Amino acid sequence: MEKQETYNEAIAQLKAIVEDIEKGELDVDVLSDKVKEATRLIKLCKDKLFKADEDVKKILEEIDT
């Protein structure tokens, strides 16, 4: 199984991809790959944020009971 990036690693990779795209020097094939990778990283970050939110809500509910 492939190691999944941490949230901070994913954000750092996204920043690097954005910088590469903003430079405007990417080949079309490379650009396509970068966009696909960015999409994967965004989904990963979204999933991690959703899980963290659910965990916090669960903890807060336990405290209130």
Buried (B, 14 or more C-beta within 10 A) or exposed (E): EEEEBEBEEBBEBBEEBEEBBEEEEBEEEEBEEBEEBBEEBEEBBEEBEEEEEEEEEEEEEEEEE
